[in-house]
Amino acid sequence: MRLSRLFLLTTGLLLSLVTALLLRSVWADRHTVSTAELGLATMERAHLAMLVAEKASAERGPAIPVLNDGEPANPALRQRLTEFRAATDAAFDAALAALAPAPDTASRRAQAELEQARREMAAARHEVDRIAALPAAERRSPGTRLTRAPIDQMFRVIDTVLGCVTTLSAAAEAVYPGLSMPLVGARHAAELREYAGRLGSQFTTALATQQPLGERERREIPELIGRIEQLHSLITLQARVGQAGSALRAALDGMDARYFGIGLPFVRAVAAQAEQRAPGMDSAQFVARYVPPMQSIVALRDAMFDTARQAAGAEVAAARSRLLVNTVLGVAVLGLELSVFLLIRHRVLLPLLRSTRAMNAIMAGEIPEEPPPVTRRDEIGDMKRAVAALREATLRRRTLEREREQLFEQLRIASDTDFLTSLPNRRAFTGRAADLLAQARRQRWPVALLVFDLDHFKRVNDQHGHQVGDQVLCEAARRARSQVRQGELLARLGGEEFVVLASNCDPEQALQLAERLRAALGDTPMTPGGQPLPVTASVGVACAAAGQAVALDRLFREADQALYAAKAAGRNRVCCGGQPRQAADAP
């Protein structure tokens, strides 16, 4: 094995091993960071879903007075309900916008549950509006439960939203098992807020009809109070086990003081009174006294969630820090190893490798790039100076060969170019025309050959001299070149005769080209030596149909015959197939 390959193989294996270890470490750390970020994002989405549950539950508060409103309706109650509905819609929008781009399964399932809850909320609102539109006497008649039905529908909305909260919270707990206590506590607080709201909603019918509680309400109120007390115990236990901080303890104390010290005793008193007689207050008064203490539950929920969020944020920051440190250390180790390899390669291997390649290139007849000045005084320096001397000798030989090839090329071009007009001559035209005709046959293009010469050109030479005649030929070539499109071949056949071969050119286009040539040559007098000299041209046109195999000689014969016909018809005209076309200004 060659030394260069052995060195590269060894270097590649060692670098691959170090890189693989580095990538594995970075990938593991990056996966940890991604998982932590996903868990934190899922936690934030769970909080947004909790806000949806809070706003949807709070919407029942202004809905109850609207359902129990008298006649005429109080517009302030309807306006307040509209504002709460807008807040609920904004919470739905924010939560769904956060869930829409999420790629994980839990977020997609939660998105479907939240969309279902929104549809249920729309149906519940429709029912609220329908019942509120009924006459007050019908809504308030004893024994009726019209105002309770839409509230039950709103209960089902919250059940669906809480299912979404549970889905997202469980996904976050799977990422952060150590944060299960505050996350579960926040979820229990959200449930507690909902059950507290449902407890207040049990008085909807009694407040509307000013009648005692019904059988269903008397049965459900103790059940709801029991569930509230159970959630209270769970939240308190979780706060103690999780070693709650000062902010969390303050929120817990606030809930105990406000809701369990004021709100719940108030409901118990109203329930005890409403079992035997009317509650003694309307819906607005009940909501004003019961709803504000419930905000302490929301404050506890947010405090528990903030505890979990801060802990998760700290874990994400720690994971990012580990990723950065490990990446920097790994890159440093990799850079150090690479520096050692590069030093060996630069000082030992590369000079030998470059000299070897230069020798091989010279042996193959190539000229390597000019090497930098040799400053080394060791054996490698001697070898590089010898290679440089050999390169200079080869370069001088190659320069002589290139000059000879350029001379041959100039001779070839001169042999194919008319020296006077710089147009291709007959020899060059014949070679290029064969390629154009072959291409036309492959592409199934029509072909046209135009042969034209200057009328009475011998008279110009005789009367004005050959120098003027040469100027006329050069001007004729220049004007003809200006009328020829790219891809059309223009050449001087000899004397005053020129030819154009046009592929993808039908007979009508060929006649138009011939007329342009005739007009360009004959419509404006030439001015050799500054004196105007009228010169006209006759054009013979021969055409071949698309796909037709035609020889160049045949086209020349037909074009020459057409040219003779144009001459015979009086010159300064175009003839195709023996039929002359007289110029507009011809005599």
C-alpha positions as MATLAB code, in Angstrom:
seq = 'MRLSRLFLLTTGLLLSLVTALLLRSVWADRHTVSTAELGLATMERAHLAMLVAEKASAERGPAIPVLNDGEPANPALRQRLTEFRAATDAAFDAALAALAPAPDTASRRAQAELEQARREMAAARHEVDRIAALPAAERRSPGTRLTRAPIDQMFRVIDTVLGCVTTLSAAAEAVYPGLSMPLVGARHAAELREYAGRLGSQFTTALATQQPLGERERREIPELIGRIEQLHSLITLQARVGQAGSALRAALDGMDARYFGIGLPFVRAVAAQAEQRAPGMDSAQFVARYVPPMQSIVALRDAMFDTARQAAGAEVAAARSRLLVNTVLGVAVLGLELSVFLLIRHRVLLPLLRSTRAMNAIMAGEIPEEPPPVTRRDEIGDMKRAVAALREATLRRRTLEREREQLFEQLRIASDTDFLTSLPNRRAFTGRAADLLAQARRQRWPVALLVFDLDHFKRVNDQHGHQVGDQVLCEAARRARSQVRQGELLARLGGEEFVVLASNCDPEQALQLAERLRAALGDTPMTPGGQPLPVTASVGVACAAAGQAVALDRLFREADQALYAAKAAGRNRVCCGGQPRQAADAP';
ca = [
       0.000    0.000    0.000;
       1.234    3.481   -0.879;
       2.372    5.698    1.978;
      -0.200    8.380    1.222;
      -3.054    5.892    1.261;
      -1.817    4.290    4.451;
      -1.624    7.690    6.163;
      -5.065    8.726    4.914;
      -6.581    5.400    5.955;
      -5.120    5.613    9.443;
      -6.130    9.234    9.808;
      -9.627    8.515    8.498;
     -10.165    5.621   10.885;
      -9.045    7.584   13.942;
     -11.018   10.680   12.964;
     -14.070    8.540   12.202;
     -13.876    6.916   15.624;
     -13.559   10.248   17.429;
     -16.271   11.832   15.281;
     -18.619    8.898   15.894;
     -18.145    9.190   19.641;
     -18.669   12.957   19.448;
     -21.785   12.650   17.300;
     -23.221    9.986   19.576;
     -22.718   12.218   22.596;
     -24.104   15.284   20.839;
     -27.056   13.326   19.466;
     -27.904   11.979   22.906;
     -27.666   15.439   24.440;
     -29.644   16.950   21.580;
     -32.319   14.285   21.990;
     -32.494   15.129   25.687;
     -32.856   18.827   24.870;
     -35.521   18.147   22.227;
     -37.467   15.916   24.588;
     -37.239   18.492   27.375;
     -38.344   21.285   25.014;
     -41.218   19.154   23.755;
     -42.280   18.417   27.328;
     -42.157   22.111   28.215;
     -44.127   23.016   25.097;
     -46.698   20.316   25.913;
     -46.932   21.729   29.438;
     -47.633   25.188   27.990;
     -50.342   23.726   25.752;
     -51.894   21.984   28.761;
     -52.006   25.356   30.525;
     -53.723   26.908   27.502;
     -56.281   24.082   27.614;
     -56.799   24.812   31.332;
     -57.480   28.431   30.408;
     -60.086   27.226   27.905;
     -61.755   25.195   30.663;
     -61.615   28.222   32.975;
     -63.117   30.613   30.412;
     -65.760   28.122   29.285;
     -66.712   27.462   32.905;
     -66.770   31.183   33.669;
     -69.135   31.702   30.738;
     -71.820   29.852   32.698;
     -71.787   32.712   35.248;
     -73.282   35.393   32.945;
     -75.326   32.761   31.104;
     -77.386   32.010   34.224;
     -78.679   35.608   34.697;
     -79.524   35.772   30.979;
     -81.495   32.538   31.260;
     -83.291   33.858   34.360;
     -83.785   37.423   33.062;
     -87.226   38.984   33.237;
     -89.158   41.098   30.766;
     -88.140   43.400   29.308;
     -84.683   41.842   28.918;
     -81.765   43.576   30.568;
     -79.255   44.492   27.779;
     -76.425   44.769   30.288;
     -76.747   41.052   31.089;
     -76.620   40.145   27.397;
     -73.585   42.425   26.875;
     -71.751   40.779   29.770;
     -72.458   37.323   28.311;
     -71.148   38.484   24.931;
     -67.896   39.632   26.546;
     -67.425   36.309   28.324;
     -68.102   34.433   25.096;
     -65.442   36.515   23.349;
     -62.965   35.612   26.106;
     -63.812   31.917   25.703;
     -63.358   32.117   21.926;
     -59.989   33.830   22.374;
     -58.886   31.030   24.719;
     -60.005   28.417   22.171;
     -58.142   30.245   19.389;
     -54.917   30.494   21.399;
     -54.988   26.821   22.412;
     -55.787   25.533   18.911;
     -53.117   27.782   17.371;
     -50.540   26.296   19.753;
     -51.679   22.735   19.022;
     -51.879   23.060   15.230;
     -48.124   22.846   14.416;
     -47.347   20.284   17.155;
     -46.082   16.986   15.639;
     -46.538   14.666   18.628;
     -49.437   12.233   18.985;
     -50.656   13.640   22.295;
     -51.010   17.141   20.834;
     -52.878   15.866   17.778;
     -55.279   13.919   19.993;
     -55.710   16.946   22.250;
     -56.395   19.128   19.206;
     -59.190   16.802   18.120;
     -60.689   16.868   21.624;
     -60.524   20.669   21.769;
     -62.162   21.026   18.359;
     -64.937   18.709   19.558;
     -65.337   20.865   22.675;
     -65.675   23.960   20.501;
     -68.465   22.350   18.502;
     -70.191   21.369   21.734;
     -69.821   24.926   23.022;
     -71.447   26.304   19.878;
     -74.406   23.961   20.379;
     -74.689   24.937   24.056;
     -74.660   28.643   23.199;
     -77.364   28.099   20.652;
     -79.475   26.411   23.307;
     -78.834   29.276   25.773;
     -79.977   31.810   23.191;
     -83.031   29.742   22.341;
     -84.161   29.347   25.965;
     -83.409   33.013   26.780;
     -85.683   34.053   23.895;
     -88.681   32.273   25.462;
     -91.166   34.293   27.555;
     -90.082   34.783   31.147;
     -93.252   33.196   32.440;
     -92.532   30.005   30.510;
     -88.927   29.886   31.731;
     -89.883   30.594   35.353;
     -92.987   28.449   35.656;
     -92.850   26.125   38.704;
     -91.559   22.637   37.929;
     -89.918   23.616   34.673;
     -86.250   22.802   33.977;
     -85.819   24.760   30.760;
     -82.982   26.882   32.137;
     -81.072   23.841   33.402;
     -80.732   22.039   30.039;
     -78.238   24.460   28.390;
     -76.176   24.554   31.593;
     -75.909   20.750   31.464;
     -74.693   21.073   27.872;
     -71.999   23.481   29.027;
     -70.975   20.902   31.655;
     -70.273   18.423   28.860;
     -68.089   21.018   27.096;
     -65.880   21.276   30.176;
     -65.678   17.473   30.433;
     -64.301   17.358   26.903;
     -61.813   20.179   27.566;
     -60.634   18.516   30.776;
     -60.023   15.355   28.750;
     -57.743   17.448   26.537;
     -55.988   18.795   29.647;
     -55.476   15.270   30.949;
     -54.008   14.130   27.609;
     -51.473   16.959   27.478;
     -50.653   16.844   31.179;
     -49.988   13.100   31.013;
     -47.650   13.653   28.053;
     -45.759   16.308   30.009;
     -45.568   14.025   33.066;
     -44.030   11.306   30.889;
     -41.185   13.691   30.038;
     -40.857   15.106   33.555;
     -41.726   12.314   36.025;
     -40.292   14.388   38.849;
     -42.874   17.113   38.197;
     -45.890   14.847   38.496;
     -46.955   16.412   41.802;
     -47.326   20.040   40.605;
     -48.698   18.959   37.209;
     -51.306   16.660   38.717;
     -52.024   19.318   41.337;
     -52.613   21.921   38.608;
     -54.943   19.509   36.815;
     -56.811   18.802   40.054;
     -57.095   22.542   40.662;
     -58.610   22.950   37.191;
     -61.094   20.175   38.003;
     -61.801   21.812   41.358;
     -62.585   25.091   39.585;
     -64.995   23.265   37.315;
     -66.763   21.388   40.118;
     -67.045   24.637   42.074;
     -68.682   26.180   39.046;
     -71.024   23.225   38.640;
     -71.986   23.518   42.299;
     -73.088   27.091   41.714;
     -74.966   26.054   38.563;
     -77.164   23.707   40.589;
     -79.133   26.776   41.734;
     -80.008   27.890   38.186;
     -83.597   26.622   38.227;
     -84.299   27.615   41.816;
     -83.024   31.131   41.177;
     -85.028   31.412   37.964;
     -88.334   30.190   39.418;
     -87.761   31.382   43.026;
     -88.799   27.916   44.095;
     -87.049   25.424   46.404;
     -84.396   23.114   44.973;
     -85.606   20.208   42.918;
     -85.010   16.575   43.714;
     -82.094   16.328   41.303;
     -80.351   19.382   42.746;
     -80.801   18.182   46.330;
     -79.137   14.930   45.297;
     -76.290   16.389   43.231;
     -75.253   19.256   45.540;
     -73.907   16.942   48.312;
     -72.147   14.835   45.666;
     -70.450   17.897   44.214;
     -69.467   19.178   47.666;
     -67.989   15.770   48.436;
     -65.992   15.798   45.209;
     -64.787   19.336   45.980;
     -63.654   18.303   49.447;
     -61.908   15.259   47.980;
     -60.020   17.396   45.436;
     -59.163   19.855   48.197;
     -57.585   17.060   50.227;
     -55.655   15.752   47.210;
     -54.306   19.188   46.332;
     -53.286   19.877   49.922;
     -51.529   16.506   50.154;
     -49.716   17.033   46.836;
     -48.553   20.485   47.953;
     -47.147   19.046   51.172;
     -45.474   16.051   49.536;
     -44.013   18.253   46.810;
     -42.498   20.608   49.403;
     -44.379   23.644   48.146;
     -42.585   26.940   47.959;
     -43.723   30.159   49.536;
     -45.741   31.303   46.503;
     -47.549   27.962   46.302;
     -48.254   27.921   50.050;
     -49.623   31.470   49.809;
     -51.922   30.447   46.933;
     -53.093   27.391   48.893;
     -53.792   29.503   51.971;
     -55.652   31.997   49.809;
     -57.897   29.269   48.428;
     -58.570   27.911   51.912;
     -59.461   31.381   53.150;
     -61.512   32.633   50.228;
     -63.252   29.689   48.674;
     -63.344   27.150   51.465;
     -63.732   29.885   54.094;
     -66.256   32.113   52.269;
     -67.526   30.709   48.974;
     -68.312   27.119   49.967;
     -69.978   28.046   53.303;
     -72.106   30.541   51.393;
     -73.277   27.806   49.012;
     -74.003   25.482   51.916;
     -76.160   28.162   53.539;
     -78.057   28.894   50.314;
     -78.565   25.172   49.717;
     -79.916   24.667   53.240;
     -82.375   27.535   52.780;
     -83.396   26.500   49.242;
     -84.306   22.982   50.327;
     -87.428   24.334   52.048;
     -88.165   27.688   50.370;
     -87.025   30.129   47.685;
     -83.316   31.100   47.757;
     -84.175   34.689   48.618;
     -81.921   36.255   45.957;
     -81.724   36.497   42.186;
     -79.110   35.021   39.854;
     -77.011   38.184   39.614;
     -76.743   38.463   43.394;
     -75.775   34.803   43.691;
     -73.089   35.101   41.018;
     -71.693   38.298   42.557;
     -71.152   36.592   45.932;
     -70.070   33.128   44.804;
     -67.893   33.632   41.715;
     -65.166   35.978   43.105;
     -63.948   33.496   45.774;
     -63.540   30.920   42.996;
     -60.681   33.004   41.558;
     -58.509   31.759   44.430;
     -58.745   28.264   42.889;
     -57.510   29.645   39.560;
     -54.659   31.411   41.362;
     -53.657   28.110   43.015;
     -53.814   26.305   39.671;
     -51.551   28.902   38.070;
     -49.148   28.808   41.014;
     -48.830   25.027   40.794;
     -48.389   25.232   37.046;
     -45.760   27.974   37.397;
     -43.872   25.714   39.822;
     -43.849   22.919   37.262;
     -43.005   25.298   34.410;
     -40.069   26.835   36.246;
     -38.689   23.406   37.143;
     -39.098   22.237   33.536;
     -37.451   25.407   32.253;
     -34.519   24.780   34.575;
     -34.185   21.224   33.214;
     -34.278   22.518   29.634;
     -31.584   25.088   30.454;
     -29.452   22.411   32.121;
     -29.854   20.099   29.123;
     -28.871   22.880   26.749;
     -25.850   23.687   28.904;
     -24.736   20.047   28.868;
     -25.178   19.954   25.109;
     -23.067   23.095   24.673;
     -20.295   21.928   27.031;
     -20.092   18.441   25.535;
     -20.121   19.841   22.022;
     -17.339   22.315   22.775;
     -15.199   19.650   24.488;
     -15.777   17.174   21.692;
     -14.939   19.715   19.005;
     -11.813   20.705   20.931;
     -10.616   17.088   21.127;
     -11.418   16.561   17.475;
      -9.627   19.793   16.545;
      -6.524   18.828   18.525;
      -6.346   15.433   16.869;
      -6.898   16.954   13.467;
      -4.151   19.530   14.102;
      -1.638   16.783   14.837;
      -2.559   14.936   11.673;
      -2.382   18.122    9.615;
       1.039   18.962   10.985;
       2.418   15.558    9.981;
       0.721   15.801    6.637;
       2.028   19.307    5.955;
       5.622   18.736    7.023;
       6.214   15.207    5.770;
       3.571   13.709    3.543;
       2.409   16.606    1.351;
       5.862   17.632    0.040;
       6.550   14.055   -0.968;
       3.075   13.606   -2.424;
       3.233   16.857   -4.434;
       6.627   16.032   -5.864;
       5.428   12.562   -6.837;
       2.321   13.952   -8.530;
       4.368   16.553  -10.372;
       6.716   13.867  -11.690;
       3.792   11.693  -12.754;
       2.145   14.652  -14.500;
       5.340   15.490  -16.389;
       5.714   11.855  -17.383;
       2.113   11.933  -18.687;
       2.819   15.030  -20.774;
       1.021   17.492  -18.475;
       2.316   20.714  -16.969;
       1.791   20.914  -13.202;
       1.138   24.221  -11.468;
       4.144   26.388  -10.733;
       5.451   25.404   -7.315;
       6.337   27.999   -4.691;
       9.991   28.882   -4.160;
      11.912   26.088   -2.450;
      13.396   27.181    0.885;
      14.108   23.827    2.464;
      17.717   22.564    2.483;
      17.058   18.911    3.108;
      16.558   15.994    0.729;
      12.939   16.926    0.032;
      14.089   20.435   -0.957;
      16.613   18.953   -3.411;
      13.913   16.777   -4.920;
      11.523   19.725   -5.313;
      14.187   21.822   -7.063;
      14.852   18.976   -9.490;
      11.129   18.668  -10.237;
      10.890   22.431  -10.817;
      13.765   22.321  -13.342;
      12.130   19.440  -15.195;
       8.818   21.337  -15.215;
      10.449   24.410  -16.800;
      11.995   22.331  -19.546;
       8.663   20.636  -20.274;
       6.870   23.997  -20.247;
       9.221   25.427  -22.881;
       8.646   22.407  -25.094;
       4.882   22.660  -24.653;
       4.916   26.370  -25.556;
       6.650   25.601  -28.851;
       4.069   22.899  -29.592;
       1.171   25.254  -28.806;
       2.562   27.955  -31.115;
       2.812   25.391  -33.884;
      -0.811   24.283  -33.326;
      -1.982   27.918  -33.383;
      -0.204   28.433  -36.694;
      -1.904   25.334  -38.121;
      -5.281   26.627  -36.891;
      -4.720   30.023  -38.479;
      -3.849   28.321  -41.763;
      -7.007   26.199  -41.521;
      -9.169   29.244  -40.856;
      -7.520   31.103  -43.716;
      -8.223   28.215  -46.039;
     -11.937   28.275  -45.061;
     -12.423   32.083  -45.114;
     -12.769   34.458  -48.017;
      -9.892   36.900  -47.527;
     -11.816   39.890  -48.914;
     -15.257   39.665  -47.201;
     -14.303   37.434  -44.205;
     -17.237   35.191  -45.144;
     -16.874   31.408  -45.380;
     -15.636   30.410  -48.821;
     -16.990   27.657  -51.038;
     -14.917   24.978  -49.334;
     -16.107   25.923  -45.838;
     -19.696   26.310  -47.065;
     -19.729   22.806  -48.522;
     -18.553   21.242  -45.252;
     -20.977   23.145  -43.024;
     -23.900   22.750  -45.423;
     -23.656   18.953  -45.157;
     -24.147   19.185  -41.376;
     -27.094   21.586  -41.726;
     -28.819   19.350  -44.279;
     -28.332   16.282  -42.062;
     -29.821   18.141  -39.097;
     -32.777   19.305  -41.207;
     -33.505   15.712  -42.250;
     -33.413   14.529  -38.620;
     -35.656   17.348  -37.430;
     -37.880   17.159  -40.546;
     -37.303   20.824  -41.357;
     -37.802   22.440  -44.775;
     -34.625   23.819  -46.359;
     -33.975   26.710  -48.723;
     -30.851   27.598  -50.739;
     -30.478   31.143  -52.059;
     -27.842   32.031  -54.648;
     -27.436   35.711  -55.522;
     -24.906   37.814  -57.379;
     -24.430   41.476  -58.115;
     -25.873   42.636  -61.437;
     -23.385   44.034  -63.984;
     -20.514   43.727  -61.514;
     -17.998   43.455  -64.369;
     -19.079   46.918  -65.437;
     -18.245   48.230  -61.946;
     -14.736   46.814  -62.184;
     -14.279   48.113  -65.704;
     -15.584   51.645  -65.047;
     -14.389   52.249  -61.470;
     -11.504   49.872  -60.968;
     -10.936   46.725  -59.003;
     -10.371   48.619  -55.736;
     -13.917   50.025  -55.909;
     -15.155   46.591  -56.909;
     -13.583   45.101  -53.814;
     -15.251   47.770  -51.672;
     -18.596   46.962  -53.298;
     -18.126   43.246  -52.548;
     -17.294   43.973  -48.889;
     -20.322   46.261  -48.518;
     -22.534   43.649  -50.193;
     -21.263   41.014  -47.737;
     -21.934   43.343  -44.791;
     -25.495   44.083  -45.942;
     -26.222   40.430  -46.623;
     -24.875   39.443  -43.191;
     -27.299   41.911  -41.550;
     -30.270   40.084  -43.114;
     -29.229   36.543  -42.205;
     -30.541   35.000  -38.971;
     -28.490   32.996  -36.525;
     -28.251   29.441  -37.793;
     -28.414   30.459  -41.476;
     -25.181   29.945  -43.435;
     -23.915   32.804  -45.624;
     -20.840   32.319  -47.845;
     -19.101   33.790  -50.865;
     -18.884   31.297  -53.716;
     -16.494   33.411  -55.755;
     -16.426   36.643  -57.723;
     -19.680   38.515  -57.148;
     -21.685   35.353  -56.304;
     -22.939   34.581  -52.763;
     -25.041   31.798  -51.233;
     -27.308   31.407  -48.188;
     -28.468   28.048  -46.765;
     -31.450   28.356  -44.386;
     -32.834   25.383  -42.459;
     -36.355   25.278  -40.954;
     -37.355   27.689  -43.691;
     -40.426   27.072  -45.877;
     -40.761   28.494  -49.411;
     -42.669   31.590  -48.294;
     -40.047   32.410  -45.683;
     -37.315   31.763  -48.248;
     -38.872   34.261  -50.669;
     -39.162   36.823  -47.859;
     -35.489   36.324  -47.025;
     -34.563   36.671  -50.708;
     -36.553   39.899  -50.990;
     -34.840   41.283  -47.893;
     -31.443   40.463  -49.383;
     -32.338   42.007  -52.734;
     -33.724   45.134  -51.037;
     -30.745   45.479  -48.679;
     -28.364   45.319  -51.649;
     -30.264   47.324  -54.218;
     -32.566   49.830  -52.507;
     -29.770   52.013  -51.107;
     -26.843   52.961  -53.350;
     -23.401   52.034  -52.123;
     -20.798   54.733  -51.582;
     -17.343   53.354  -52.316;
     -14.880   56.231  -52.147;
     -17.686   58.559  -50.980;
     -19.511   58.518  -54.366;
     -22.998   56.921  -54.638;
     -23.011   53.832  -56.814;
     -26.307   51.976  -57.492;
     -25.832   48.215  -57.249;
     -28.594   45.605  -57.605;
     -28.706   41.871  -57.115;
     -30.570   38.928  -58.591;
     -31.564   36.031  -56.346;
     -32.316   32.433  -57.232;
     -34.160   30.316  -54.660;
     -34.367   26.512  -54.387;
     -36.427   24.760  -51.683;
     -36.708   21.253  -50.260;
     -39.772   20.064  -48.345;
     -39.640   18.957  -44.696;
     -38.097   15.501  -44.270;
     -37.052   15.312  -47.927;
     -33.606   13.799  -48.556;
     -31.992   16.224  -50.948;
     -28.377   16.627  -52.094;
     -26.604   19.946  -51.975;
     -25.699   19.668  -55.668;
     -29.365   19.438  -56.593;
     -30.216   22.546  -54.581;
     -27.349   24.387  -56.275;
     -28.609   23.365  -59.715;
     -32.138   24.511  -59.010;
     -30.958   27.751  -57.414;
     -28.621   28.461  -60.361;
     -31.480   27.849  -62.787;
     -33.657   30.237  -60.809;
     -30.830   32.790  -60.773;
     -30.459   32.527  -64.571;
     -34.196   33.022  -64.885;
     -33.989   36.159  -62.751;
     -31.165   37.453  -64.920;
     -33.119   36.684  -68.045;
     -36.188   38.468  -66.669;
     -34.296   41.696  -66.278;
     -32.193   41.363  -63.102;
     -32.815   42.993  -59.685;
     -35.423   40.403  -58.788;
     -36.045   37.085  -57.078;
     -36.845   33.889  -58.898;
     -37.990   30.616  -57.385;
     -38.652   27.531  -59.477;
     -38.304   29.476  -62.719;
     -40.926   32.104  -61.811;
     -39.340   35.565  -61.387;
     -40.688   38.046  -58.803;
     -40.090   41.581  -60.056;
     -38.927   44.137  -57.539;
     -41.309   46.974  -56.786;
     -38.883   49.551  -58.136;
     -37.535   47.496  -61.043;
     -37.843   49.121  -64.502;
];
